[in-house]
């Protein structure tokens, strides 16, 4: 069975993880709109495709999948997920399984306002959130919340547009700054998919939650049933991603991940950020795909790509628990582009 990784980008390590999991019984195919990426160079076969919001994007993936005898498609980018989710049946008709949640779950994960609504409706703790500048300023005036506040895109990922405001002037400035940052970025593709303008803004304002930050990798099977949760203590961050982390044994967070996985019913991995302060377990946000912190779970022995392949092949699932106490860090390893440096 061959695996297609869409929007592979710089996730070259995931190409390696899936190749190792296939154990010589299949190839890793990569697709991306930019061919000059680590993930494209590491794959067994790589295809340049249109941007995800192009009318021909899904057709391009289907053509690649059929040509390369792909049995499993895994997306590595949030913006890709709504398009793949809407096209799941087109892939299924060709015998191809896409590791993607249904459109409602994808929307809850991508739209951070709907994330907050979901958490409230199902009894999960999370930062108080306001969707307009005026409502946040009113909350400050009434004493409902105190400085600092976080300003972030409603449809966001990484650290694009995320700012910390420590007074009203900074809040007004960063609110406008983030709005403009969204307009200049690929995040406009996410916003453009929301047809029903619900009265909530494109910029969110959240209370600052202090404490120790943890990352959860919550794995569900292909039917949305929870299998295992891996917990990591974030030691150092870089550009919105975990740079150094330690796998830890925290039963409370493992139970939280299991409960979230069962309630949400996502497919595959759910990347979850949690702030812990005393007994408070505040879910900051989650994304329905492999996150930048997944390698730390993998280094500790929690092999999620292998589990996805076992499930896709109809084999008995053998989840491996991560080794507690495993530290990991990310390293920059320059690589030469294929077929370069040969002269004229």
LOFI-563657 format. One line per field, with one value per atom (N, C-alpha, C): atom name; x, y, z. Coordinates in steps of 0.05 Angstrom, whole numbers, plus 5000, padded with zeros to 4 digits. Example, Ala and Ser with C-alpha at 12.3 -4.5 7.8 and 13.67 -1.06 7.14 Angstrom:
residues 2
name <- (N/CA/C/N/CA/C)
east <- (5264/5246/5264/5257/5273/5258)
north <- (4886/4910/4934/4955/4979/5001)
up <- (5156/5156/5156/5142/5143/5157)
***
This chain:
residues 344
name <- (N/CA/C/N/CA/C/N/CA/C/N/CA/C/N/CA/C/N/CA/C/N/CA/C/N/CA/C/N/CA/C/N/CA/C/N/CA/C/N/CA/C/N/CA/C/N/CA/C/N/CA/C/N/CA/C/N/CA/C/N/CA/C/N/CA/C/N/CA/C/N/CA/C/N/CA/C/N/CA/C/N/CA/C/N/CA/C/N/CA/C/N/CA/C/N/CA/C/N/CA/C/N/CA/C/N/CA/C/N/CA/C/N/CA/C/N/CA/C/N/CA/C/N/CA/C/N/CA/C/N/CA/C/N/CA/C/N/CA/C/N/CA/C/N/CA/C/N/CA/C/N/CA/C/N/CA/C/N/CA/C/N/CA/C/N/CA/C/N/CA/C/N/CA/C/N/CA/C/N/CA/C/N/CA/C/N/CA/C/N/CA/C/N/CA/C/N/CA/C/N/CA/C/N/CA/C/N/CA/C/N/CA/C/N/CA/C/N/CA/C/N/CA/C/N/CA/C/N/CA/C/N/CA/C/N/CA/C/N/CA/C/N/CA/C/N/CA/C/N/CA/C/N/CA/C/N/CA/C/N/CA/C/N/CA/C/N/CA/C/N/CA/C/N/CA/C/N/CA/C/N/CA/C/N/CA/C/N/CA/C/N/CA/C/N/CA/C/N/CA/C/N/CA/C/N/CA/C/N/CA/C/N/CA/C/N/CA/C/N/CA/C/N/CA/C/N/CA/C/N/CA/C/N/CA/C/N/CA/C/N/CA/C/N/CA/C/N/CA/C/N/CA/C/N/CA/C/N/CA/C/N/CA/C/N/CA/C/N/CA/C/N/CA/C/N/CA/C/N/CA/C/N/CA/C/N/CA/C/N/CA/C/N/CA/C/N/CA/C/N/CA/C/N/CA/C/N/CA/C/N/CA/C/N/CA/C/N/CA/C/N/CA/C/N/CA/C/N/CA/C/N/CA/C/N/CA/C/N/CA/C/N/CA/C/N/CA/C/N/CA/C/N/CA/C/N/CA/C/N/CA/C/N/CA/C/N/CA/C/N/CA/C/N/CA/C/N/CA/C/N/CA/C/N/CA/C/N/CA/C/N/CA/C/N/CA/C/N/CA/C/N/CA/C/N/CA/C/N/CA/C/N/CA/C/N/CA/C/N/CA/C/N/CA/C/N/CA/C/N/CA/C/N/CA/C/N/CA/C/N/CA/C/N/CA/C/N/CA/C/N/CA/C/N/CA/C/N/CA/C/N/CA/C/N/CA/C/N/CA/C/N/CA/C/N/CA/C/N/CA/C/N/CA/C/N/CA/C/N/CA/C/N/CA/C/N/CA/C/N/CA/C/N/CA/C/N/CA/C/N/CA/C/N/CA/C/N/CA/C/N/CA/C/N/CA/C/N/CA/C/N/CA/C/N/CA/C/N/CA/C/N/CA/C/N/CA/C/N/CA/C/N/CA/C/N/CA/C/N/CA/C/N/CA/C/N/CA/C/N/CA/C/N/CA/C/N/CA/C/N/CA/C/N/CA/C/N/CA/C/N/CA/C/N/CA/C/N/CA/C/N/CA/C/N/CA/C/N/CA/C/N/CA/C/N/CA/C/N/CA/C/N/CA/C/N/CA/C/N/CA/C/N/CA/C/N/CA/C/N/CA/C/N/CA/C/N/CA/C/N/CA/C/N/CA/C/N/CA/C/N/CA/C/N/CA/C/N/CA/C/N/CA/C/N/CA/C/N/CA/C/N/CA/C/N/CA/C/N/CA/C/N/CA/C/N/CA/C/N/CA/C/N/CA/C/N/CA/C/N/CA/C/N/CA/C/N/CA/C/N/CA/C/N/CA/C/N/CA/C/N/CA/C/N/CA/C/N/CA/C/N/CA/C/N/CA/C/N/CA/C/N/CA/C/N/CA/C/N/CA/C/N/CA/C/N/CA/C/N/CA/C/N/CA/C/N/CA/C/N/CA/C/N/CA/C/N/CA/C/N/CA/C/N/CA/C/N/CA/C/N/CA/C/N/CA/C/N/CA/C/N/CA/C/N/CA/C/N/CA/C/N/CA/C/N/CA/C/N/CA/C/N/CA/C/N/CA/C/N/CA/C/N/CA/C/N/CA/C/N/CA/C/N/CA/C/N/CA/C/N/CA/C/N/CA/C/N/CA/C/N/CA/C/N/CA/C/N/CA/C/N/CA/C/N/CA/C/N/CA/C/N/CA/C/N/CA/C/N/CA/C/N/CA/C/N/CA/C/N/CA/C/N/CA/C/N/CA/C/N/CA/C/N/CA/C/N/CA/C/N/CA/C/N/CA/C/N/CA/C/N/CA/C/N/CA/C/N/CA/C/N/CA/C/N/CA/C/N/CA/C/N/CA/C/N/CA/C/N/CA/C/N/CA/C/N/CA/C/N/CA/C/N/CA/C/N/CA/C/N/CA/C/N/CA/C/N/CA/C/N/CA/C/N/CA/C/N/CA/C/N/CA/C/N/CA/C/N/CA/C/N/CA/C/N/CA/C/N/CA/C/N/CA/C/N/CA/C/N/CA/C/N/CA/C/N/CA/C/N/CA/C/N/CA/C/N/CA/C/N/CA/C/N/CA/C/N/CA/C/N/CA/C/N/CA/C/N/CA/C/N/CA/C/N/CA/C/N/CA/C/N/CA/C/N/CA/C/N/CA/C/N/CA/C)
east <- (5017/5000/5018/5011/5026/5010/5025/5013/5019/4998/5001/4999/5020/5020/5014/4991/4984/4993/5000/5010/5034/5052/5074/5093/5097/5113/5140/5146/5172/5172/5151/5149/5163/5188/5204/5206/5206/5207/5183/5160/5136/5138/5151/5156/5173/5193/5210/5194/5177/5162/5143/5130/5111/5127/5150/5166/5175/5184/5192/5169/5145/5122/5113/5117/5110/5129/5153/5172/5177/5180/5186/5162/5139/5114/5098/5111/5097/5115/5105/5121/5106/5122/5110/5110/5087/5083/5077/5089/5085/5072/5054/5042/5044/5051/5053/5052/5043/5043/5070/5088/5116/5134/5148/5165/5191/5199/5224/5221/5213/5210/5223/5230/5243/5226/5200/5182/5181/5181/5180/5206/5228/5254/5258/5246/5251/5232/5210/5190/5201/5189/5196/5188/5166/5156/5142/5147/5136/5122/5099/5083/5077/5082/5073/5044/5028/4999/4990/4966/4956/4951/4948/4941/4915/4911/4888/4862/4861/4835/4831/4848/4845/4823/4807/4785/4796/4821/4831/4847/4848/4865/4858/4833/4824/4827/4821/4824/4854/4872/4900/4908/4898/4904/4893/4868/4856/4872/4881/4897/4923/4936/4961/4956/4934/4928/4923/4908/4903/4928/4943/4968/4988/4990/5010/4999/4974/4962/4963/4953/4952/4929/4933/4911/4904/4922/4917/4927/4911/4918/4918/4939/4942/4949/4934/4940/4957/4975/4993/4988/4966/4961/4932/4926/4898/4881/4893/4877/4868/4883/4877/4852/4848/4829/4800/4790/4762/4757/4776/4773/4774/4792/4794/4769/4760/4737/4712/4709/4686/4688/4712/4717/4721/4716/4722/4709/4684/4670/4682/4692/4705/4729/4744/4767/4757/4737/4727/4716/4704/4694/4716/4741/4764/4780/4768/4782/4804/4804/4825/4814/4828/4819/4834/4819/4830/4828/4851/4851/4843/4817/4807/4780/4775/4749/4727/4702/4680/4682/4666/4668/4662/4643/4636/4659/4673/4696/4719/4724/4745/4740/4714/4707/4711/4704/4708/4737/4754/4783/4796/4788/4800/4790/4765/4753/4755/4773/4779/4756/4738/4713/4695/4692/4676/4689/4716/4730/4721/4720/4712/4683/4666/4637/4635/4650/4650/4659/4681/4691/4671/4658/4638/4614/4605/4581/4586/4611/4616/4632/4632/4643/4674/4688/4717/4725/4746/4757/4774/4774/4790/4790/4807/4808/4782/4774/4751/4759/4740/4746/4724/4734/4715/4721/4699/4702/4700/4697/4698/4715/4726/4743/4726/4702/4685/4678/4672/4664/4688/4712/4736/4741/4739/4744/4723/4698/4677/4683/4694/4701/4723/4742/4763/4751/4733/4721/4705/4691/4674/4690/4715/4731/4728/4715/4711/4737/4756/4782/4803/4828/4850/4871/4888/4910/4931/4946/4946/4925/4919/4902/4917/4909/4921/4903/4915/4902/4911/4891/4899/4878/4885/4866/4845/4821/4800/4806/4816/4825/4856/4869/4898/4913/4939/4957/4985/5002/5028/5027/5042/5043/5034/5022/5014/4994/5001/4983/4979/4992/4987/5004/4990/5003/4993/5009/5001/4996/4972/4965/4964/4977/4979/4963/4951/4934/4915/4896/4876/4888/4908/4921/4934/4948/4960/4939/4917/4896/4885/4879/4868/4889/4914/4935/4938/4941/4945/4921/4897/4873/4874/4881/4883/4907/4929/4953/4947/4933/4927/4908/4888/4869/4884/4904/4920/4938/4949/4966/4950/4925/4908/4904/4899/4894/4918/4942/4966/4975/4961/4970/4951/4958/4941/4917/4915/4892/4866/4869/4845/4830/4844/4831/4812/4819/4802/4777/4781/4759/4739/4750/4732/4713/4718/4700/4676/4676/4654/4633/4612/4592/4573/4565/4546/4561/4563/4576/4560/4571/4556/4557/4568/4569/4594/4610/4635/4658/4677/4699/4720/4738/4759/4783/4782/4803/4791/4804/4795/4813/4801/4816/4811/4833/4830/4845/4834/4847/4874/4894/4919/4917/4925/4924/4952/4960/4987/4989/5014/5019/5039/5040/5058/5042/5054/5040/5048/5027/5031/5019/5030/5018/5008/4984/4973/4971/4978/4972/4951/4926/4903/4896/4901/4897/4871/4855/4830/4833/4818/4819/4804/4802/4789/4759/4747/4719/4714/4735/4732/4732/4741/4742/4770/4770/4796/4812/4838/4857/4878/4892/4914/4919/4929/4937/4965/4982/5010/5012/5025/5027/5057/5061/5088/5088/5109/5113/5130/5120/5134/5156/5180/5203/5211/5210/5218/5201/5194/5178/5194/5188/5200/5180/5173/5155/5128/5118/5092/5092/5115/5117/5135/5130/5146/5174/5194/5222/5237/5230/5241/5218/5216/5194/5203/5188/5192/5166/5166/5142/5139/5115/5111/5087/5085/5063/5044/5022/5003/4975/4966/4940/4917/4917/4895/4894/4917/4917/4911/4919/4912/4882/4870/4840/4827/4838/4827/4828/4851/4854/4834/4830/4812/4783/4776/4749/4744/4764/4762/4760/4776/4775/4748/4737/4710/4689/4690/4669/4670/4695/4698/4694/4705/4702/4719/4742/4759/4771/4784/4798/4828/4844/4873/4882/4902/4914/4900/4898/4889/4911/4921/4943/4930/4935/4921/4941/4935/4951/4935/4948/4935/4953/4941/4955/4947/4966/4960/4970/4952/4958/4943/4957/4943/4925/4899/4880/4867/4873/4861/4875/4859/4869/4854/4866/4853/4862/4843/4849/4851/4875/4878/4868/4875/4864/4872/4861/4869/4867/4883/4883/4880/4864/4857/4877/4902/4923/4948/4970/4995/5006/5012/5023/5053/5063/5092/5105/5089/5099/5098/5087/5084/5111/5133/5158/5167/5160/5169/5154/5129/5115/5127/5134/5145/5172/5189/5215/5214/5192/5188/5175/5169/5158/5129/5114/5086/5084/5082/5084/5056/5046/5020/5018/5038/5037/5034/5048/5046/5018/5005/4978/4959/4962/4945/4948/4972/4976/4964/4967/4954/4924/4912/4883/4875/4890/4883/4885/4903/4907/4888/4873/4854/4868/4892/4907/4899/4904/4899/4916/4903/4917/4934/4959/4978/4990/4975/4985/5009/5030/5054/5053/5057/5057/5084/5084/5108/5124/5151/5168/5170/5160/5160/5189/5193/5220/5237/5226/5241/5241/5265/5268/5273/5263/5269/5273/5288/5292/5293/5286/5287/5313/5324/5350/5347/5361/5362/5384/5376/5396/5394/5413/5412/5415/5402/5404/5406/5420/5423/5399/5390/5367/5375/5356/5362/5370/5389/5398/5410/5419/5432/5462/5478/5506/5522/5511/5525/5540/5536/5549/5534/5545/5531/5532)
north <- (4976/5000/5025/5044/5069/5091/5110/5131/5158/5174/5201/5221/5238/5260/5286/5298/5323/5346/5368/5392/5384/5369/5358/5379/5401/5423/5415/5425/5420/5395/5380/5357/5332/5336/5314/5290/5296/5274/5256/5267/5250/5232/5242/5225/5201/5206/5184/5166/5177/5160/5141/5151/5134/5113/5121/5102/5079/5086/5065/5047/5060/5044/5025/5033/5015/4991/4994/4971/4958/4974/4963/4952/4955/4944/4967/4988/5011/5035/5055/5080/5104/5125/5150/5170/5179/5199/5226/5247/5274/5292/5310/5330/5357/5378/5404/5425/5449/5470/5482/5479/5488/5464/5460/5436/5438/5462/5466/5464/5440/5435/5409/5407/5383/5358/5361/5338/5328/5346/5338/5323/5333/5321/5293/5289/5263/5241/5248/5228/5210/5186/5168/5179/5194/5207/5233/5255/5280/5294/5306/5320/5348/5367/5394/5397/5408/5410/5439/5446/5473/5479/5504/5511/5498/5494/5479/5491/5518/5530/5532/5520/5520/5499/5505/5487/5460/5458/5433/5417/5427/5415/5386/5381/5354/5335/5345/5328/5320/5339/5333/5311/5312/5292/5265/5265/5240/5227/5243/5233/5221/5234/5224/5198/5198/5174/5149/5153/5131/5122/5141/5135/5119/5127/5115/5093/5084/5062/5068/5091/5100/5088/5078/5068/5085/5104/5121/5149/5169/5197/5211/5225/5239/5268/5286/5315/5324/5343/5354/5383/5394/5423/5429/5447/5453/5462/5479/5490/5469/5448/5425/5409/5409/5390/5395/5419/5422/5412/5416/5407/5377/5364/5335/5323/5335/5324/5324/5346/5348/5328/5319/5301/5272/5265/5238/5216/5221/5200/5196/5217/5214/5196/5198/5180/5152/5151/5124/5108/5122/5108/5094/5103/5092/5073/5067/5050/5062/5089/5104/5116/5110/5120/5147/5167/5193/5195/5201/5204/5233/5237/5264/5261/5280/5280/5291/5288/5299/5330/5342/5371/5387/5377/5391/5391/5368/5366/5384/5383/5400/5429/5437/5465/5473/5455/5461/5465/5449/5451/5475/5481/5503/5531/5533/5558/5560/5576/5577/5589/5603/5611/5587/5571/5547/5527/5527/5511/5518/5544/5554/5546/5549/5542/5512/5495/5466/5460/5472/5467/5474/5497/5506/5487/5479/5462/5435/5425/5398/5398/5420/5421/5420/5428/5430/5458/5461/5487/5498/5524/5538/5568/5583/5612/5626/5645/5661/5676/5678/5688/5708/5729/5749/5752/5755/5756/5785/5804/5832/5849/5870/5888/5901/5909/5923/5905/5879/5861/5855/5854/5849/5874/5897/5922/5925/5917/5917/5898/5874/5855/5865/5880/5893/5913/5930/5952/5941/5919/5908/5890/5885/5868/5839/5831/5803/5790/5805/5794/5815/5807/5826/5822/5843/5841/5821/5809/5813/5796/5804/5789/5781/5758/5749/5756/5766/5772/5751/5738/5717/5715/5705/5700/5680/5684/5664/5638/5640/5616/5619/5606/5610/5585/5587/5564/5575/5561/5571/5597/5616/5641/5665/5660/5682/5700/5725/5745/5744/5727/5724/5745/5761/5782/5782/5795/5798/5828/5835/5862/5866/5887/5892/5916/5931/5953/5958/5977/5982/5992/6009/6019/5997/5979/5956/5938/5934/5917/5927/5953/5965/5963/5968/5967/5939/5919/5892/5880/5888/5879/5886/5911/5919/5906/5904/5892/5863/5848/5820/5818/5836/5836/5839/5857/5862/5838/5826/5802/5780/5776/5756/5761/5787/5794/5789/5789/5785/5756/5738/5711/5691/5666/5644/5639/5652/5648/5658/5676/5685/5662/5641/5617/5604/5604/5593/5610/5636/5654/5654/5652/5653/5630/5608/5585/5588/5609/5613/5630/5617/5630/5646/5634/5647/5665/5690/5709/5710/5700/5696/5719/5741/5764/5765/5744/5744/5751/5766/5777/5757/5766/5748/5748/5765/5766/5760/5742/5735/5747/5751/5761/5741/5731/5711/5720/5711/5716/5702/5714/5700/5680/5655/5633/5626/5629/5623/5594/5584/5557/5543/5517/5501/5491/5494/5485/5457/5441/5414/5410/5390/5382/5354/5349/5322/5313/5288/5276/5255/5262/5245/5229/5203/5186/5171/5175/5160/5142/5120/5103/5115/5100/5111/5114/5103/5107/5128/5141/5162/5153/5128/5118/5122/5132/5138/5113/5115/5093/5099/5122/5128/5158/5168/5196/5197/5213/5217/5246/5249/5276/5285/5310/5321/5348/5352/5378/5395/5418/5436/5451/5447/5460/5485/5486/5509/5511/5536/5540/5557/5554/5570/5574/5599/5606/5591/5589/5576/5546/5534/5504/5496/5472/5461/5454/5464/5460/5440/5439/5419/5410/5384/5373/5347/5340/5315/5300/5275/5258/5252/5257/5254/5237/5227/5211/5229/5238/5255/5243/5226/5213/5232/5255/5274/5284/5289/5298/5275/5251/5228/5223/5227/5224/5247/5271/5294/5288/5278/5272/5250/5230/5208/5219/5236/5247/5265/5282/5299/5283/5262/5245/5232/5222/5209/5229/5253/5273/5285/5290/5303/5282/5258/5237/5242/5255/5260/5234/5236/5214/5219/5199/5203/5218/5235/5250/5277/5284/5311/5323/5346/5360/5381/5377/5393/5408/5434/5450/5455/5449/5451/5467/5486/5500/5489/5481/5470/5489/5495/5512/5501/5487/5474/5452/5454/5434/5443/5466/5476/5464/5452/5441/5456/5477/5494/5487/5478/5472/5498/5504/5529/5527/5505/5500/5472/5463/5438/5438/5421/5419/5390/5385/5357/5345/5345/5334/5330/5319/5317/5346/5352/5378/5379/5403/5406/5392/5385/5371/5341/5330/5301/5286/5297/5282/5274/5289/5282/5257/5254/5229/5206/5210/5189/5180/5200/5193/5175/5178/5163/5136/5130/5103/5102/5125/5125/5128/5106/5107/5109/5133/5138/5131/5138/5129/5099/5084/5055/5046/5059/5051/5058/5080/5087/5066/5057/5037/5010/5003/4978/4979/5002/5005/5004/5018/5018/4991/4975/4947/4927/4936/4918/4899/4906/4890/4896/4878/4883/4907/4925/4950/4943/4951/4946/4973/4989/5015/5012/5028/5029/5053/5049/5072/5086/5112/5127/5122/5123/5119/5145/5145/5168/5177/5203/5214/5219/5212/5217/5247/5258/5286/5286/5306/5309/5338/5343/5370/5369/5392/5393/5405/5394/5403/5412/5433/5441/5426/5411/5395/5404/5421/5429/5406/5407/5385/5397/5383/5392/5383/5400/5393/5371/5353/5332/5343/5331/5338/5366/5377/5403/5399/5420/5420/5403/5397/5380/5396/5423/5439/5440/5454/5457/5431)
up <- (5000/5000/5000/4983/4981/4996/5008/5024/5010/5008/4997/5019/5023/5042/5027/5032/5019/5035/5022/5035/5053/5042/5058/5069/5054/5064/5075/5099/5111/5130/5129/5147/5137/5130/5119/5138/5164/5184/5182/5175/5173/5148/5127/5104/5114/5130/5140/5158/5176/5194/5179/5158/5143/5127/5116/5101/5119/5143/5162/5170/5174/5181/5159/5134/5112/5110/5121/5123/5096/5075/5049/5034/5046/5033/5021/5012/5000/4998/4984/4980/4991/4997/5006/4983/4976/4955/4968/4958/4969/4949/4958/4941/4955/4940/4952/4930/4936/4915/4911/4930/4927/4927/4905/4903/4920/4927/4941/4971/4980/5009/5016/5042/5053/5048/5053/5051/5022/5003/4975/4967/4977/4969/4981/5005/5018/5008/4995/4987/4965/4963/4941/4914/4914/4889/4898/4884/4892/4869/4874/4854/4862/4844/4849/4840/4858/4853/4856/4847/4851/4880/4887/4915/4924/4950/4959/4952/4948/4941/4911/4896/4866/4859/4839/4831/4823/4814/4805/4825/4850/4871/4877/4883/4890/4866/4842/4818/4815/4821/4819/4839/4863/4883/4875/4865/4856/4833/4815/4792/4803/4821/4833/4847/4864/4880/4862/4840/4823/4808/4799/4784/4801/4827/4845/4862/4856/4871/4901/4908/4936/4951/4975/4991/5014/5022/5045/5039/5045/5042/5069/5075/5101/5095/5106/5103/5126/5120/5141/5145/5136/5137/5142/5160/5168/5144/5126/5105/5085/5083/5066/5075/5101/5113/5104/5103/5094/5065/5048/5020/5018/5033/5033/5046/5068/5082/5063/5048/5030/5007/5001/4978/4987/5012/5022/5005/4997/4982/4954/4942/4916/4918/4939/4943/4950/4967/4976/4952/4932/4908/4893/4897/4884/4902/4925/4944/4960/4962/4976/5002/5024/5050/5056/5063/5071/5101/5114/5143/5149/5150/5155/5170/5188/5202/5185/5194/5179/5179/5162/5159/5184/5201/5225/5245/5248/5266/5255/5229/5218/5223/5220/5225/5254/5273/5301/5307/5295/5300/5287/5262/5248/5257/5264/5272/5302/5312/5341/5357/5345/5359/5364/5343/5346/5365/5366/5386/5414/5419/5446/5452/5432/5436/5442/5427/5432/5461/5469/5496/5517/5514/5534/5534/5511/5509/5522/5522/5531/5557/5571/5598/5600/5579/5580/5588/5603/5611/5588/5585/5565/5571/5558/5563/5554/5570/5561/5535/5517/5490/5481/5468/5457/5427/5412/5383/5372/5389/5380/5400/5390/5406/5428/5422/5441/5464/5459/5481/5499/5488/5505/5522/5511/5527/5549/5543/5563/5586/5579/5599/5617/5606/5622/5641/5630/5646/5669/5665/5687/5706/5700/5718/5713/5691/5684/5678/5667/5660/5664/5668/5672/5651/5648/5629/5639/5621/5591/5577/5552/5535/5510/5499/5474/5450/5429/5404/5383/5370/5351/5329/5305/5284/5292/5283/5288/5274/5249/5235/5234/5253/5254/5260/5256/5261/5265/5280/5285/5301/5294/5309/5292/5269/5251/5265/5268/5279/5309/5323/5352/5367/5384/5399/5428/5446/5474/5479/5488/5494/5524/5534/5563/5572/5553/5560/5536/5539/5519/5493/5494/5470/5454/5468/5454/5443/5457/5447/5421/5420/5395/5373/5379/5358/5348/5366/5357/5344/5351/5338/5308/5302/5274/5261/5275/5264/5256/5273/5267/5243/5242/5220/5193/5193/5169/5163/5184/5180/5167/5175/5163/5133/5127/5099/5081/5093/5077/5076/5089/5092/5079/5080/5069/5086/5110/5127/5114/5095/5081/5067/5061/5048/5068/5094/5114/5118/5120/5125/5102/5078/5054/5053/5067/5067/5085/5102/5120/5105/5096/5080/5098/5120/5138/5158/5152/5169/5195/5217/5241/5261/5253/5271/5288/5287/5302/5284/5295/5279/5270/5253/5243/5263/5283/5303/5330/5345/5372/5393/5417/5440/5463/5475/5496/5521/5544/5569/5569/5583/5587/5609/5603/5623/5630/5655/5663/5671/5673/5682/5664/5665/5648/5624/5601/5576/5569/5561/5553/5525/5511/5485/5487/5476/5475/5446/5441/5415/5421/5413/5419/5393/5394/5371/5372/5351/5347/5322/5322/5298/5275/5253/5229/5231/5253/5258/5279/5289/5309/5338/5343/5370/5383/5408/5420/5425/5420/5423/5445/5442/5461/5460/5483/5485/5496/5483/5492/5502/5525/5538/5538/5530/5530/5544/5560/5573/5554/5548/5529/5544/5535/5549/5535/5508/5493/5467/5460/5436/5416/5390/5369/5347/5341/5319/5321/5346/5349/5351/5348/5349/5372/5382/5404/5393/5407/5398/5416/5441/5460/5478/5483/5499/5512/5534/5548/5550/5544/5548/5578/5588/5617/5623/5648/5657/5673/5661/5675/5671/5689/5685/5680/5693/5690/5661/5648/5620/5601/5608/5592/5592/5615/5617/5601/5603/5588/5558/5549/5520/5511/5528/5521/5520/5539/5539/5515/5509/5485/5460/5457/5434/5430/5452/5450/5444/5455/5451/5423/5413/5387/5365/5369/5348/5323/5326/5303/5293/5270/5258/5257/5266/5266/5290/5285/5308/5312/5338/5346/5362/5353/5366/5385/5411/5432/5449/5454/5472/5498/5520/5546/5565/5580/5601/5628/5645/5671/5693/5711/5734/5758/5776/5798/5787/5795/5785/5759/5749/5725/5700/5683/5657/5635/5625/5605/5577/5561/5532/5517/5507/5492/5464/5450/5423/5415/5392/5381/5350/5337/5308/5300/5280/5273/5252/5260/5243/5259/5247/5260/5265/5290/5296/5297/5301/5303/5327/5346/5370/5368/5346/5344/5345/5333/5333/5361/5382/5409/5419/5411/5417/5402/5377/5360/5370/5378/5388/5413/5428/5452/5447/5422/5416/5409/5410/5403/5373/5358/5329/5316/5313/5302/5272/5255/5227/5224/5241/5240/5246/5266/5273/5251/5237/5214/5192/5187/5166/5175/5200/5210/5206/5213/5210/5180/5163/5135/5122/5132/5121/5134/5154/5167/5186/5196/5214/5243/5262/5290/5299/5313/5322/5347/5345/5367/5376/5392/5400/5419/5413/5430/5447/5473/5492/5491/5494/5494/5520/5517/5540/5556/5580/5598/5604/5604/5610/5585/5561/5537/5530/5528/5519/5489/5475/5447/5440/5419/5409/5379/5366/5337/5328/5307/5296/5267/5259/5232/5217/5197/5181/5152/5143/5115/5096/5073/5054/5026/5009/4981/4965/4947/4930/4911/4906/4886/4859/4846/4819/4818/4841/4840/4845/4839/4844/4824/4801/4781/4760/4761/4741/4715/4695/4670/4653)
***
